[in-house]
């Protein structure tokens, strides 16, 4: 059936009703036309075909169809939405053509039979959007329309008519008198050649379509994309009464919007179609690889652009470097005309992002920055050392310091360190200097130095360091506060003890911890062997000035141990106390003898003396000794109290063998002489190993009494001469003269005594007589005799005492001489 229909259509195309002078091609579908010259064909991909109607050959033609020859579609015979295509011949002349046609659209009850559209396909491309269409019922008559098609070689253009059945499926659609004219249309404007537009991606693309001819008020200007999208005109400007300028703008086009676009005018009278122009969207170039770092300095970076491989389109007309701090908000762009570039005036130790920008021609031709090179400049040497070093708090053993905060413009490096170095003298030598450096925490500007020594000059300086250098600040000196002094070293206490005084000397504390203002010395007796000394005694205190490191303590007790404490003082108070015990020397014992005493008795070979106990001073008496010394005439005699004592014990035998003039006659323990006792020198007894031999009558002797004290290995002696025994061989004349004198004195004394007694007796008698009492003469005589005997005995004793004269100018008498004289 389809082949029969094609045959009928071929027959119809042979009929030409148009004059050859006014048309170059077309088809009127009349009965005498040659259908082979119509050059149209039915579509192969549609749903049904057009029917060729010749009213003279159809006796039962419906009244809805007009008479004549034409192509027709009966909507009632097809389903809604079905399509029928009619393809006109391809046109390739480089000229302006006008395709004129008549269309019929009618339904008896006014329903729409469907839609009739015209398409212009270019060089076998997609059909695209309709350039003209009509729908609905337009009455039982033919209507004429025009297609103004501008042809430009080498493109081919083909017109396609399409009938689409409506959902109402009533009425008829028809085409007739399709003519291709070689002159412009009178009802539809013609477009001038539309040129290609090239823009860079992201930019606005503008097409300007110039149309010539007569345009109706209802004319619509559209831009069709080959893929079918339709863009309305942004503006239409009347250049003259027959020329129009339609502007179309595509905003921020991308690579995906690159396509063919054409201008279209539409109205009820027809449509105008321009050629397809290409929208060329170029992608701005972008480097594939980041730039390369050649060298880095503290304030510069030298890079290589590395733009051999790019993404996007060329040509590259400009190269630029964009750089910024990775943490900064700003960026800079420098134009580059070489493959290497040096970025100047950068900040030290700062990380930068560096990208390359490439630009192609046209607005917006600069591509996105390429992959960034992230690089850091080197540190620069610090500008200077930290300033403003000062103290915020000073104590005796710690020092709190502060300084100005450090900024990047000073450190010129984010990696830096601040060290606080300090030194101070520990002792007096150079090698006794304590040195230490402490590393500060980042962003710290305060530090406390601990464990210092009081009252010391602390020399402090700050050192700023980074990988490129260091700056040392000026050394500043601070002095720690005073503290209580340290203790005086016990080994520095030196002393010289005497019997009743002590000379004490000390040294300044090893750690004075300030300025010594005073020394305080306290002392107290804590031990003594002398019972007369109270222990513990009262505590006494002596203060000395800071430059006086010695003192003499007097009025002390011999042989007494004193506890001394010495401490120093500063403005902060007293320090630790140094203690020492010092014992005074013991003194020689003392004797309770006023003058040299008289002997208690004397014979030719003995002399009896009274021994009194001595008084110990600082130590008890340990031993008493009796020393006998031969009193030779040529020997220089000693004065009492000034004589030398006898420290070396010497027995009588040792004295004889050595030719010594003295010997120890006795050694008595102190316990045997708790009170005064007589002792006979020469009694031929032995005392503690010492023999007390009889004295030789013809020799004179000096008798000494010696006491000894011992305490802790210290010995003290004291001796006193207590008697002198004269020799019996002394000259007699002086003695006789003395004896006669004494006898005369004795006689005179007796006479005087008798006279006194007589006077007393006479006085007694007179008193008795006066009282009338008798006198007992016998008793008085007896008393007188008794008194006389007593006086004579006293005189005799007086002579005996006088025989041991103690003074050198007196003449000594031996016991034997006195005895003989008494007999006489």
C-alpha positions in Angstrom: 0.0 0.0 0.0 2.9 2.3 0.9 4.4 1.7 -2.6 1.2 2.6 -4.3 1.0 5.8 -2.3 4.5 6.6 -3.4 3.6 6.1 -7.0 0.7 8.5 -6.7 2.9 11.1 -5.1 5.5 10.7 -7.9 2.8 11.4 -10.4 1.6 14.4 -8.6 5.1 16.0 -8.4 5.3 16.3 -12.2 2.7 19.0 -12.2 4.1 22.5 -12.2 1.8 25.5 -11.9 4.4 28.1 -11.3 6.0 30.1 -14.1 9.6 29.2 -14.7 10.7 32.8 -14.6 9.5 33.4 -11.1 10.4 30.1 -9.5 13.5 27.9 -9.5 11.8 24.8 -7.9 8.6 23.8 -6.2 5.5 21.8 -6.5 1.8 22.8 -7.0 0.5 19.2 -7.1 -1.6 20.0 -10.2 -2.6 17.2 -12.5 -0.4 18.3 -15.4 2.8 18.7 -13.3 5.7 16.4 -13.5 6.0 15.0 -10.0 9.6 14.0 -10.5 10.5 17.6 -10.6 9.0 18.3 -7.2 12.0 16.8 -5.4 10.3 16.0 -2.2 10.0 12.8 -0.3 8.1 11.2 2.5 9.8 10.6 5.7 11.0 7.1 6.6 11.1 7.5 10.4 7.6 8.9 10.8 4.3 7.2 11.7 2.4 7.6 8.5 2.6 9.4 5.2 0.9 12.4 3.5 -1.9 11.7 1.1 -2.0 13.3 -2.4 -5.5 14.6 -3.0 -6.9 15.5 -6.4 -10.5 16.6 -6.1 -11.4 15.9 -9.7 -10.4 12.3 -9.2 -12.6 11.9 -6.1 -16.3 12.0 -6.9 -17.4 11.6 -3.3 -15.1 14.3 -1.9 -16.2 15.4 1.5 -17.5 18.9 1.8 -14.7 19.8 4.4 -11.9 19.5 1.9 -11.2 22.2 -0.7 -11.0 21.4 -4.5 -7.7 21.0 -6.2 -4.5 19.0 -5.9 -2.6 19.0 -2.6 -1.1 16.9 0.2 -3.5 16.1 3.0 -3.6 14.4 6.5 -6.9 13.2 7.9 -6.5 13.5 11.7 -9.4 11.2 12.4 -7.6 8.3 10.7 -4.5 8.4 13.0 -3.7 8.3 16.7 -2.9 11.3 18.7 0.7 12.3 18.7 1.5 10.4 15.5 3.7 12.2 13.0 4.0 12.5 9.2 7.2 14.1 7.6 7.6 15.7 4.2 11.2 16.4 3.2 11.9 19.1 0.6 14.9 19.0 -1.7 18.4 19.9 -0.3 19.5 23.5 -1.1 23.2 24.3 -1.4 23.3 27.6 -3.4 25.2 30.4 -1.8 22.3 32.8 -2.0 19.1 34.0 -0.4 16.0 32.0 -1.0 12.4 32.2 -0.1 10.4 29.1 0.4 6.7 29.9 -0.1 3.9 27.4 0.8 0.2 27.2 1.5 -1.3 25.3 4.4 -4.8 24.1 5.3 -6.0 23.4 8.9 -9.7 22.9 9.4 -12.2 21.0 11.5 -15.9 21.3 11.1 -16.6 21.7 14.8 -13.6 23.9 15.4 -11.4 21.3 17.0 -7.7 21.3 16.3 -6.7 18.6 13.9 -3.0 19.0 15.1 0.1 21.0 14.6 1.9 21.8 11.4 5.6 22.7 11.7 8.5 23.6 9.4 12.1 22.6 10.2 15.3 23.6 8.4 18.1 20.9 8.8 21.7 21.8 7.9 23.9 19.2 6.2 22.2 16.2 7.5 22.4 17.4 11.1 19.7 17.1 13.7 16.3 18.5 12.9 16.4 20.8 15.8 13.6 23.1 16.8 10.8 24.2 14.4 11.4 27.5 12.7 7.7 27.8 12.0 4.5 26.2 13.3 0.7 26.5 13.4 -2.0 24.7 15.3 -5.7 24.7 15.8 -8.5 25.2 13.2 -7.9 28.1 10.8 -11.1 27.9 8.7 -12.0 26.0 5.5 -9.4 28.0 3.4 -5.8 28.0 2.4 -3.2 30.2 4.1 0.1 31.3 2.6 3.4 31.5 4.6 7.1 32.1 3.7 10.4 30.8 4.9 13.3 33.2 4.4 16.3 30.8 4.2 19.8 32.2 3.9 22.1 29.7 2.2 25.9 29.8 2.6 28.2 27.4 1.0 29.3 24.7 1.7 26.5 23.9 4.0 23.4 22.2 2.7 19.9 23.1 3.9 16.8 21.0 3.8 13.3 22.0 4.7 11.1 19.4 6.5 7.4 19.7 7.2 5.8 17.8 10.0 2.1 17.1 10.8 1.4 16.0 14.4 -2.1 14.6 15.2 -3.8 16.3 18.2 -5.5 14.6 20.9 -8.9 15.7 19.5 -8.2 13.8 16.2 -10.7 15.8 14.1 -10.2 17.8 10.9 -7.6 18.0 8.2 -4.1 19.3 7.6 -2.9 20.2 4.1 0.1 21.5 2.2 0.1 23.0 -1.3 2.0 25.2 -3.7 5.5 24.7 -2.1 7.7 27.0 -4.2 11.3 27.9 -3.9 11.8 31.5 -5.0 15.2 33.1 -5.9 14.5 36.4 -4.4 13.8 37.6 -0.8 10.5 37.0 0.8 8.1 39.8 1.1 6.6 38.7 4.4 9.6 37.3 6.3 12.9 39.1 6.9 16.2 37.7 5.7 19.2 37.4 8.0 22.7 38.4 6.9 25.5 35.9 7.4 25.9 35.0 11.1 29.6 34.7 12.1 31.1 32.4 14.6 31.6 33.6 18.1 34.7 32.6 20.2 34.8 33.3 23.9 36.7 31.9 26.8 34.9 29.7 29.2 33.1 31.6 31.9 32.5 34.6 29.7 29.3 35.9 28.2 28.9 35.0 24.5 27.0 37.5 22.3 25.5 36.8 18.9 24.3 39.7 16.8 21.8 38.8 14.1 21.1 41.5 11.4 17.8 41.0 9.5 16.6 42.8 6.3 13.1 43.1 5.2 9.7 43.9 6.5 9.0 42.7 10.0 5.6 42.7 11.6 4.9 43.9 15.1 4.3 40.4 16.3 7.7 39.2 15.0 9.6 37.1 17.5 13.4 36.8 17.3 14.8 33.6 18.7 18.2 31.9 18.7 18.1 28.2 18.1 20.8 25.8 19.2 21.4 22.9 17.0 20.7 20.6 19.8 17.2 22.1 20.1 17.5 24.7 22.9 15.9 28.1 22.2 17.2 31.4 23.5 15.0 34.6 23.3 16.6 37.8 22.1 18.1 40.0 24.6 17.3 43.1 22.6 16.0 44.0 19.1 17.2 47.3 17.6 15.9 49.0 14.5 18.8 50.1 12.5 16.5 51.4 9.7 13.0 50.9 8.5 14.0 47.6 6.8 17.0 46.5 8.9 16.9 45.0 12.4 19.7 44.0 14.9 18.8 41.2 17.3 21.2 40.6 20.1 21.4 37.3 21.9 23.6 36.7 25.0 24.6 33.5 26.6 25.8 34.1 30.1 29.0 32.5 31.5 29.3 29.9 28.9 31.2 26.7 29.5 32.8 24.2 27.3 29.7 22.1 27.3 27.7 25.0 25.7 29.9 25.0 22.6 27.5 24.3 19.7 25.9 25.7 16.5 23.5 28.5 16.9 21.2 30.4 14.4 18.8 33.3 14.4 15.1 32.8 13.8 12.2 35.2 13.3 8.7 33.9 13.7 5.3 35.3 12.9 2.0 34.1 11.6 3.1 35.0 8.1 6.2 32.9 8.1 9.7 32.7 9.5 13.3 33.7 8.7 16.3 31.5 9.4 19.9 32.4 9.4 22.9 30.1 8.9 24.3 28.2 11.8 27.2 29.9 13.5 29.5 28.1 15.9 29.9 29.2 19.5 33.5 28.3 20.2 34.3 28.1 23.9 38.0 28.1 24.7 39.2 26.8 28.0 41.8 29.2 29.5 45.1 27.4 30.0 46.3 26.1 33.3 49.7 24.5 34.0 49.6 20.8 34.9 52.6 20.9 37.2 53.6 23.4 39.9 56.6 25.7 39.5 59.9 24.4 40.6 62.0 26.0 43.4 65.6 26.7 42.3 66.8 28.6 45.3 65.5 30.1 48.5 66.8 33.0 50.6 65.6 34.9 53.6 63.8 37.5 51.5 63.6 35.9 48.0 62.6 32.8 46.1 63.9 31.8 42.7 61.5 29.6 40.7 61.1 28.0 37.3 57.7 28.3 35.8 57.4 24.8 34.4 54.7 25.5 31.8 55.5 22.8 29.2 52.3 20.9 29.9 49.0 22.7 30.2 45.3 22.0 30.5 43.1 24.2 28.2 43.5 26.0 25.0 46.2 28.2 23.6 47.9 30.2 22.4 49.5 31.5 25.6 49.9 35.3 25.2 50.9 36.1 28.8 52.5 34.4 31.8 52.1 35.5 35.4 53.2 34.5 38.9 50.6 34.6 41.6 51.9 34.3 45.2 50.7 34.8 48.7 51.4 33.8 52.2 49.7 30.5 53.1 48.2 32.1 56.2 47.7 35.6 54.7 44.6 37.1 53.0 46.5 39.0 50.3 48.0 37.9 47.0 50.1 39.5 44.3 50.5 38.9 40.6 53.7 39.6 38.6 54.0 39.3 34.9 56.8 37.1 33.7 58.6 37.0 30.4 61.1 34.3 31.2 61.1 30.7 32.4 62.8 31.7 35.7 61.7 34.4 38.0 62.9 35.8 41.3 60.4 36.9 43.9 61.8 39.8 45.9 61.0 41.5 49.2 59.5 38.5 50.9 59.3 38.0 54.7 61.9 35.7 56.3 60.8 32.3 57.5 57.4 32.6 55.8 55.6 30.0 53.8 54.3 31.0 50.4 52.0 29.5 47.8 53.3 30.2 44.3 51.2 29.5 41.2 51.5 30.2 37.5 48.8 31.9 35.6 48.5 31.5 31.8 46.4 33.7 29.6 45.1 33.1 26.1 43.5 35.8 23.8 40.2 37.3 24.7 38.4 38.5 27.7 38.6 36.0 30.5 41.4 34.2 28.8 43.4 33.9 32.1 43.1 30.3 33.3 42.9 29.1 36.9 46.2 29.1 38.8 48.2 26.0 38.4 49.1 23.7 41.2 50.9 25.7 43.8 54.5 25.4 44.9 54.5 25.7 48.7 57.9 26.9 49.8 59.3 28.7 52.8 61.9 31.4 52.8 64.9 31.0 55.1 65.3 32.7 58.4 67.2 36.0 58.6 69.6 36.9 61.3 67.8 38.5 64.2 67.6 42.3 64.1 68.9 42.8 67.6 68.9 41.2 71.0 65.9 41.5 73.3 65.7 44.8 75.2 64.2 46.1 78.4 65.7 43.6 80.7 64.7 44.6 84.2 63.7 43.0 87.5 60.1 42.8 88.7 60.9 41.2 92.1 64.2 40.7 94.0 64.5 38.4 97.0 67.5 37.1 98.8 67.7 33.8 96.9 65.7 34.4 93.7 65.4 37.0 91.1 62.4 37.6 88.8 63.2 39.3 85.5 61.1 40.5 82.6 61.8 42.0 79.2 60.1 43.4 76.1 58.0 40.9 74.2 59.5 39.6 71.0 57.9 40.2 67.7 58.5 38.6 64.3 60.0 41.8 63.0 62.7 41.3 65.7 63.2 37.5 65.5 62.9 37.4 61.7 62.2 33.7 62.1 59.4 31.7 63.5 61.8 29.1 64.8 63.9 30.9 67.4 65.0 30.5 71.0 65.7 32.9 73.8 68.2 32.0 76.4 68.7 33.8 79.7 72.3 33.4 80.8 73.5 34.5 84.2 76.6 34.2 86.3 77.7 35.1 89.8 80.7 34.5 92.1 80.4 31.6 94.5 83.8 32.2 96.1 86.7 34.6 95.7 88.5 32.8 92.9 87.9 33.1 89.1 87.2 29.4 88.9 84.5 29.8 91.5 82.1 31.5 89.2 78.7 29.8 88.7 77.4 30.1 85.2 74.1 28.8 83.7 71.8 29.4 80.7 68.1 28.7 80.8 66.1 28.3 77.6 62.9 30.3 77.7 59.5 29.0 76.6 58.1 30.4 73.4 56.5 33.8 73.8 57.7 34.1 77.4 59.0 37.4 78.6 59.3 36.7 82.3 61.6 34.3 84.2 62.5 33.6 87.8 66.1 32.6 88.6 66.1 30.4 91.8 68.6 29.0 94.2 70.8 32.1 94.1 73.1 33.3 96.9 72.1 36.3 98.9 73.7 39.7 98.4 75.4 38.7 95.2 75.8 40.6 92.0 74.0 38.6 89.4 75.2 39.3 85.8 72.4 38.6 83.4 72.1 38.8 79.6 69.6 37.6 77.0 70.5 35.8 73.8 68.2 35.6 70.8 69.1 32.8 68.4 67.7 31.4 65.2 69.1 29.1 62.5 70.8 32.0 60.8 72.5 33.8 63.7 72.3 35.1 67.2 72.2 38.4 69.0 73.5 38.8 72.5 72.1 41.5 74.7 74.1 43.8 77.0 74.9 42.2 80.3 72.9 43.8 83.2 73.8 43.4 86.8 71.3 42.9 89.6 72.0 42.3 93.3 70.0 39.9 95.3 68.7 41.0 98.7 70.4 40.3 102.0 69.6 37.3 104.1 70.5 36.1 107.5 74.2 35.2 107.5 75.4 31.7 107.4 77.0 30.2 110.4 80.6 31.0 111.4 82.7 28.0 110.8 83.6 26.3 114.1 87.1 25.6 112.8 87.6 29.4 112.4 87.3 29.9 116.1 90.8 30.3 117.6 91.5 31.0 121.2 94.2 31.5 123.7 93.2 30.5 127.3 94.9 32.0 130.3 94.1 31.5 134.0 91.5 34.2 134.3 91.0 35.4 130.8 90.5 34.0 127.3 91.4 35.6 124.0 88.9 34.5 121.3 89.2 35.2 117.6 86.9 34.2 114.7 86.5 34.7 111.0 83.6 36.2 109.0 81.0 33.6 107.9 81.8 31.9 104.7 78.4 33.0 103.5 77.9 36.5 104.9 74.7 36.8 102.8 74.9 40.6 103.1 76.7 43.3 105.0 77.7 42.1 108.5 76.6 44.7 111.0 77.3 43.0 114.3 78.7 40.0 116.0 77.2 38.6 119.2 79.2 36.4 121.5 77.6 34.7 124.5 79.4 32.7 127.1 78.6 30.7 130.2 80.5 28.5 132.6 79.4 25.0 132.3 82.0 22.9 134.2 84.6 23.5 136.9 86.5 21.5 139.4 86.6 24.4 141.8 83.6 24.0 144.2 83.6 27.7 144.7 82.5 28.3 141.1 78.8 28.0 140.4 78.0 26.0 137.3 76.2 26.5 135.2 76.9 30.2 135.6 74.9 33.1 134.3 75.0 33.7 130.6 76.7 36.9 129.5 76.6 38.5 126.0 79.1 40.7 124.3 78.4 42.7 121.0 81.2 43.6 118.6 81.2 45.8 115.6 81.4 44.2 112.1 85.1 44.9 111.8 86.0 43.4 115.2 86.5 39.7 115.0 88.2 39.2 118.4 87.6 39.8 122.1 89.4 39.3 125.4 87.2 37.9 128.1 88.5 38.7 131.6 87.5 38.0 135.2 87.1 34.4 134.5 87.6 31.5 136.8 90.7 29.4 136.4 90.2 25.8 135.4 86.7 26.5 134.3 85.1 25.3 131.0 83.0 28.0 129.3 80.6 27.5 126.4 81.0 30.2 123.8 78.5 30.9 121.0 79.3 33.3 118.2 76.9 34.5 115.5 76.9 37.2 112.9 74.1 39.6 112.0 72.9 41.4 108.9 70.0 43.7 108.2 67.9 40.5 108.0 68.8 39.1 111.4 71.1 36.8 113.1 72.6 33.7 111.4 73.5 30.3 112.8 75.5 30.0 115.9 79.0 28.5 116.1 79.7 26.8 119.5 82.9 26.0 121.2 84.0 25.0 124.6 87.1 26.7 126.1 88.7 25.8 129.5 90.8 28.4 131.3 94.2 27.4 132.7 94.4 26.4 136.3 96.3 28.7 138.7 98.9 27.8 141.2 97.5 27.0 144.7 97.5 29.8 147.3 98.7 29.5 150.9 97.1 31.0 154.0 100.3 32.4 155.5 100.6 36.1 156.3 104.4 36.2 157.0 106.8 33.4 157.5 105.5 31.6 160.6 107.6 30.7 163.6 108.6 27.1 164.1 106.7 25.1 166.6 109.9 23.4 167.9 113.5 22.9 167.0 116.4 20.7 168.0 120.0 20.1 166.7 118.7 17.8 163.9 114.9 18.7 163.6 112.6 21.6 163.3 108.9 21.4 163.7 106.7 23.6 161.4 103.0 24.2 161.0 101.6 23.0 157.7 98.5 24.8 156.6 96.3 23.4 153.7 96.6 25.4 150.4 93.7 26.7 148.4 93.4 25.3 144.9 92.6 27.6 142.0 90.8 25.9 139.2 91.9 22.4 140.3 92.0 20.6 143.6 95.3 20.1 145.5 96.7 16.8 144.5 99.9 16.7 146.5 101.8 18.5 149.2 105.6 18.4 149.4 108.1 19.5 152.1 111.4 20.6 150.6 114.6 21.0 152.6 117.3 23.3 151.1 120.7 23.9 152.5 121.2 27.5 153.1 124.8 28.2 152.0 126.3 31.6 152.6 127.3 32.3 149.0 123.9 31.3 147.7 121.7 34.1 146.6 118.7 33.7 148.8 115.1 33.9 147.4 112.5 36.3 148.5 109.3 34.9 149.9 106.7 34.7 147.1 109.3 35.2 144.4 111.3 32.0 144.7 111.3 29.3 142.1 109.4 26.2 143.1 110.6 22.7 142.8 108.9 20.9 139.9 111.2 17.9 139.8 110.9 15.6 142.8 114.3 14.7 144.2 115.0 12.3 147.0 117.8 12.8 149.6 119.9 10.1 148.0 119.5 11.6 144.5 120.3 15.0 145.8 123.5 13.7 147.4 124.6 11.9 144.2 123.9 15.0 142.2 125.3 17.5 144.6 122.0 19.2 144.8 121.4 21.7 147.7 117.8 20.6 148.2 115.8 17.4 148.5 112.2 16.4 149.0 111.8 15.5 152.7 108.2 14.4 152.4 105.3 14.1 150.0 101.9 14.2 151.6 98.5 13.4 149.9 96.0 16.2 149.9 93.6 14.1 151.9 96.1 14.0 154.8 96.1 17.8 155.2 92.6 19.0 155.4 93.5 21.3 158.3 96.7 22.8 159.8 99.0 20.2 161.2 102.6 20.3 162.7 105.3 18.5 160.8 108.8 17.8 162.0 111.5 18.1 159.5 114.3 15.6 160.1 112.3 13.0 162.0 114.0 10.2 160.1 110.7 9.0 158.7 109.7 8.1 155.1 106.7 9.8 153.5 105.4 8.4 150.1 108.9 7.2 149.3 110.7 10.3 150.4 113.1 9.9 153.4 113.1 12.7 155.9 116.6 12.4 157.3 117.8 14.3 160.5 119.3 17.7 159.8 123.0 18.3 160.3 123.5 20.7 163.2 126.4 22.5 161.6 124.4 23.4 158.5 121.7 26.0 158.0 118.5 25.0 156.2 115.6 26.7 154.5 112.3 24.8 154.8 109.8 25.1 151.9 106.2 24.0 151.7 105.0 23.2 148.2 101.4 22.5 146.9 100.6 20.9 143.5 97.4 20.9 141.4 96.7 18.7 138.4 93.9 19.0 135.9 93.7 17.4 132.4 97.4 17.0 132.2 98.1 20.5 133.4 100.2 21.0 136.5 100.5 24.1 138.7 102.9 24.5 141.6 103.2 27.0 144.4 105.7 27.0 147.2 106.4 29.2 150.3 109.4 29.3 152.7 107.9 28.5 156.1 111.1 28.2 158.2 114.8 28.7 158.6 117.1 26.6 160.7 120.4 28.1 161.6 123.6 26.2 161.8 125.2 25.5 165.3 128.7 26.5 164.2 127.9 30.2 163.9 130.3 32.8 165.7 129.9 32.8 169.6 131.1 36.3 170.5 128.2 38.0 169.0 126.2 35.3 170.7 127.7 35.9 174.2 127.2 39.6 173.9 123.7 38.9 173.0 123.4 36.5 175.8 124.8 39.0 178.4 122.4 41.6 177.2 119.6 39.3 177.5 120.6 38.3 181.0 120.8 41.9 182.1 117.4 42.5 180.6 116.1 39.5 182.4 117.5 40.6 185.7 116.0 44.1 185.2 112.7 42.5 184.3 112.7 40.3 187.4 113.4 43.3 189.6 110.7 45.3 188.0 108.3 42.5 188.3 109.0 42.0 191.9 108.6 45.7 192.6 105.2 45.6 190.9 104.1 42.6 192.9 105.2 44.3 196.1 103.3 47.4 195.2 100.2 45.3 194.5 100.5 43.4 197.8 100.9 46.7 199.7 97.9 48.1 198.1 95.9 44.9 199.0 97.0 45.1 202.6 96.0 48.8 202.9 92.6 47.9 201.5 92.1 45.1 203.9 93.1 47.2 206.8 90.7 49.9 205.8 87.9 47.4 205.6 88.9 45.9 208.9 89.7 42.5 207.5 92.7 40.4 208.4 95.3 39.8 205.7 96.4 36.3 204.8 100.1 36.9 204.2 100.8 33.3 203.6 98.5 33.2 200.6 99.9 36.3 199.2 103.3 35.0 199.5 102.4 31.8 197.7 100.7 33.8 194.9 103.7 35.9 194.5 105.9 32.9 194.2 103.6 31.3 191.7 103.5 34.4 189.5 107.3 34.6 189.8 107.6 30.9 188.6 105.2 31.6 185.8 107.1 34.6 184.6 110.4 32.8 184.7 108.9 30.0 182.6 107.7 32.5 180.1 111.1 34.1 180.0 112.7 30.7 179.4 110.2 30.0 176.5 111.0 33.4 175.1 114.6 32.4 174.9 113.7 29.2 173.2 111.6 31.0 170.5 114.3 33.5 169.9 116.7 30.8 168.9 115.0 30.4 165.4 115.2 33.9 164.1 113.7 34.3 160.6 115.1 37.5 159.4 118.5 37.5 157.8 119.8 40.4 160.0 119.1 38.4 163.1 121.5 35.9 164.6 120.2 32.4 164.5 120.7 30.1 167.5 120.5 26.4 167.3 118.4 24.3 169.6 121.6 23.0 171.3 122.9 26.5 172.0 119.7 27.5 173.6 119.7 24.5 175.7 123.2 25.1 177.0 122.4 28.6 177.7 119.4 27.6 179.8 121.6 25.3 181.9 123.9 28.1 182.5 
